[in-house]
């Protein structure tokens, strides 16, 4: 699976302006961008929309579809356009490589009449497209979940992680949140060390004591997302030099590096490679990135260039751009 960046070749001219829709859907957030592709092949974003989780593997179908609709509707409204006017739609959704998920997404695209030219891809691929110059290397997402995806120079691909919180997602926002909550209750039971996470977690949850944590978790609609929302507190506490929080972060970083190492080994990469990072945990914390970069630097081969992709949905638009500009 490879793509190019033909927008950089100004010798190729489109016969008219085209309209693109890109959607990036994950465990916590769904982003939709509507853009124009002018005759010179340049992308201009016209509208943006955002919603909650659209991970069809881990969230109810109704909830995921509602998030997709909300994000797309917001983007179209801002652009003052309708679905049927799109020339190319690229959907990067968690779990989209599985037949059941693809069937649900395909049915939704027909209902929404997103145009006949719809591309459904793994949600990690746009990160690689956005964060590397030639669409080869490794992409690592550390958000609500954790997954790594790699493409070698010949176009071979491999995915590691992305198993969900029941079986994996080590180092993810969910993992950070779960370990933080466990540290709080263990401290409360005097079987674990004291940590500033206790006061910080209770304040976020509006709870007066650790026993109320169970009530908070059982009353939510999406418990996985609620637990992952604790991750920023862990990162904050680590920056404040809380020992427990730093140990949690250290373990998370080690798990993230394992994913990258597994992809590198699986692709038999023998020379330094570009690495693109995305996801709320890694993109939202300089502390996490510094720890990650330090450990990655000890690998052989190590990444030669590390970039942070703050808006993976732009990768969807670049993929649509490449398809429309392809001779």
Secondary structure by P-SEA (a helix, b strand, c coil): cccccccccccccccbbbbbbbbbbcccbbbbbbbbbcccbbbbbcbbbbbcccccccccaaaaaaaaaaaaaaaaaaaccccccccbbbbbccccccaaaaaaaaaaaaaaccccbbbbbccaaaaaaacccccbbbbbbbccccccccccccbbbbbcccccccccccccaaaaaaaaaaaaaaaaaccccccaaaaaaaaaaccccccaaaaaaaacccaaaaaaaaaaaaaaaaaaccaaaaaaaaaaaaaaaaaaaaaaaaaccccbbbbbbbcaaaaacaaaaaaaaaaaaaccccccbbbbbccaaaaaaaaaaaaaacc
